[in-house]
């Protein structure tokens, strides 16, 4: 049985991702059980918790197939991935005449520069075109590190459509992070399924951390639409029921969500507390205020590891 211990070298997320949990790690770990068997994360996103925790036995999952492919390539083919990344040019440079879409995109519109050519190449999958999984993973990281504000957004057709960003010297290779992430992911099962399928694989004593696309605090909040499929109110309620079932089976559960879900998890007999976390991605740098979030768990206070990680070195 393992627990979140005192970390020597923290493995940082490779991707920028809306809703990343690096700033919430202490709050989450304070509610983790002192010990657990396997670790499961059905909504991995940027993977801040998994990379920091470095679990010995784990399953990570996401409904975004391109994100899942990225983690598979980081885990299994880091050398090839890095070679692809090192071959890319500055986003504002001229297009690569040796590749497709050097002049126009699929609709016949001008491409403009190297960034937009790579964006068109990245969008092979939603158009049903053949693609190289390693190249797709490399393009995901390249676009993530050179697009506007590190956003990941898809249109209704599943195309990544974020415009170019403005960076003085962007590092899209991320060599050290890719290498470290590959080490952490060695032996980790990576899947592309509905979250309930992941939860069905759990055993008593396992720990599940759920970080779903947050339920909007207001009608204008749209970060739940981070993939073309979205995550609606019915999915949110399905997640509460799944958490209840896990609790009944003796599986430890920790969940984060927006403040509007507070009553829903209290009514499901979870321990729920409000926490403050700064939104990591906002187009206005002066408007990255604290947002209302909750952390819910079935771990009773006496079984939690608590806020101090230093006493857990024996795990």
N, C-alpha and C positions, 0 to 999 in steps of 0.2 A: 504494500500500500504506500502511496506517495502523497505528497502535499506540496503546496507552493513554497519553495525554500528561498533562502537568501541567494540572490543571483550573482554570479561572478561577472560574466560578460553578457550584457543584455543583447539579444538578437532583435534588431529593429525591423519593423515592417519594410518590405521592399517598395510597396506601392503607397501613394497617397490615396486615401479613400474616405469618402464622406461618412461621418459617424464613427471615425476611428476612436479606439478606447484607451490610448496611451495615458491620457490625463485622468482616467477613471480607474486605473489599475489598483491603486491602494484601496479604494472603496470596494472594488470587486473582491480582492483578496481577503479583505476583512470579513467577508461573508462566505468565503470558501470553507469547506470542511477541512479539519486539520489533516485528514488523510482520505484518499480515494483510490479507486482502482483505475480504470481507463477514463480518459477525458474525451468528451464529444462536443464539437462546436458546429451546430447545423447551419449557422449564418456567418461564415468566417470572414467575409469582406476583406479588409486589409490585414487581418490576422494578428493584431497587436497583442491580444491576450495569449494566443497560442505561441507566438514567437518569444514572448517574455517568459511564459511558464515553462516552455520546453518539456512537455510531457513525454514520458517514456512510451506510453501506449495511447494512441489518439486516433480519432476520426474527425476530419474537418470536411465541411460540405458547403456548397453554395449553389443557388439555382442559376447563376450566370455561368454558362458553359465556357466562355472565354477566360473567365477568372480561374475556374477549375483547371483548365488546360495550362494556364500560367503556372500554377503551383505544381502541377505534375511535371512540367519541363524544368522548373527550378530544382525539384527533388531529383529527377532522373537524368537530366542532360544539361547540367550547369555549364560545362565547357562549350558545348555547341551554342547554348543560349548567349553566353558572353561573347563568343565569336561574332554572332549576328549583331549584337548590340554595338560592338566596336566597329562594325562596318558602316554604321549609319552616319549621315552628314548633318551639319547644322540645319535646324528646321527652316531657316529663312534662305537657305542656299537654293540654287537652281535644281530643278527636277533631274532625276536620273534617267537619261535618255535610253539606257539599256533595259529599263523596266517598263511594264505596262503603265498606262495612265500618266505618261510624262507630259501630255498636253491637255487632255480633257478627261473628265470622269465618266462614269457609266451613262450619265444623262447627256453627255456632250458639252457640259459646261467647262470653262477653263479651270485648270487645277491651280495654277499660280506659283506655287513653290514646293520645295521638298516635303515640308510637313504635310501639306494637303495630299500630295501623291501617296505618302505612307498611310494616311488616313483612309484613302480609297482602297489601298492594298489590304489594310487591316479588315475591311468590311467584306471580305470574300465570303465568310461563313454565312451571314444572313441572306446572301444572294444565292446560296446553294452551290457556290463555286468550290473547286478543289483548293485546299490550302495546306501549307506545311505547318504542323503544330508548333515546331520550334520557332519558325518565323513569326507566326501569329503571337506567340508569347513575347518574343522580343519586341514586336511592334506595340503590344499593349504597354510594356514598360516604357518604351521610347515616347509614345504619345502621352502617357501618364506624366512623364517628367518634362514635357515640352508644351502641353496643351494649356489652355487658360485655367489657372488656379488649381491644376491637378484634379479637375472634375472628371467623373466617369458618368456619361449620360448617353442614352440611346433614344433614337426617335421611334415612331410607331412601327417602323419596318425592321427594328433591331440594329440599325446602323449607329455606330459611334459617331457623334456629330459635334463634339466640342471644338471650338476654334483654337487657333494657335495662341500660345501665351507669349509673354515678353520676358525673357530671361537673359541676363548678361552672359552667363557661362553655364548652361544647364548640364548636369551630369546624368545622362540617361543610361550609362553602363552600370552604375551602382555595384561595382565588382565585389566589394567587401560584403555588402548586404546580401547579394545573391549567393555568395559562398556560404555565409553563415546560415541563411535561410535553408539552403540545400542540406546542410548538416542537421538542422532542427527537424526538417521534414523527412529525413531518412527513417523509414519504417512507419511513417504516418500514412493512414489510409485517406485518400482524397476522393470525394464523390460529388456527383452532380445529380442530386435527387431532391424531392420534396422533403421538407424538414421532418415530417412524421415518419418517413421511411428510415431516417437516421435514428430517430428516437426508438424505433422498434428494435434496434440492434443493441440497446443498452442492457446492462446487467445490474442487479442490486449492488450498491457500493460504488458504482461509477459516478462521475460528475458530468453534468451537462451545463454548459454556459450558452444561453440563448441571447443573441443580440440582433433581433429582427429589424427590418426597416421600421423606423419609429412611426407610431400613429401620429398624424399631424396634430400639432397644438392649435392650428388655425387653418381655415380653408386655403390660405395662400402658401402653406408649408408643403413643399413638394419633394423633399428628399426621399420619400418612400418610393418614388418612381426611379430607382437607380437601375432597374432593368426594364425591358419592354413589357414584362409580365406584371410588374407591380406587386403590391402586397396590400390587400384591402382589409376592411373591417372584418369580413368573414374569416380571413386568414388569421387576424389577430385573435379572434374568439376561438378559432381552432387551436391556436398555440396555447391559450389558457387551459383548454381541456386536455391537451397533450401533457402539459406540465402537471396537471392534477393526476393523470394516470401514472406518470413517472414517480410522483410522490408516493402513490399507493404501492408501487412496486419496489420501493426502497432505494430509488435512485436520487442522488443529490441534484438539486436544480438551483441555478442562479440565473436570473434574467435581468436585462436592462431594457428600459423603454421610456417613452415620454411620460410626463406627469399626468396626462389625461387617463392613463391606464391604472392609476393608483387604486381606485375603488375596485376595479375588476379583479386585481390580484389579491386585495384584502378579502374580498368576498370568496375567493378560492382558498382561503385559509393560509396564505403565504405571509411571511414577515416582509413588510414593505416599508421602505424609507425613501424620502426624497433626498437627492444629492444634486450638487451643482457641477456642471461640466461646461467648459467653453467649447462652443461649436468650432470645429477645426477648419471647416471650409465655408467661407462666406465671401461673396464678391466684394464686400466693403470691409477692408481691414480694420476699420474703426468700429465695426458693428458685430464683432465676434464676442458677443456678450454671453454670460452664463444662461443656459437654457434649463428649463425645469425637467429633470429626469428622475426616474425611480429605479431602485434596485430591489428586486423581489427574490426571496429565497425560501426554501423549506429547511435550511440548515438552522437548528436552534442555536441560540447564542453560546451555550456551553460546549457545543461541538465545533465551533468555528476556529479557524487558525488565528483570528484576531489581526490587529493592525501591525504588530511587530513580526517581521519575517525572520529576525535574527535568531529566534529560538527554535527555528525549524530546520536547523542544519543537519539533524540526524536523518531526515527523510531522503 
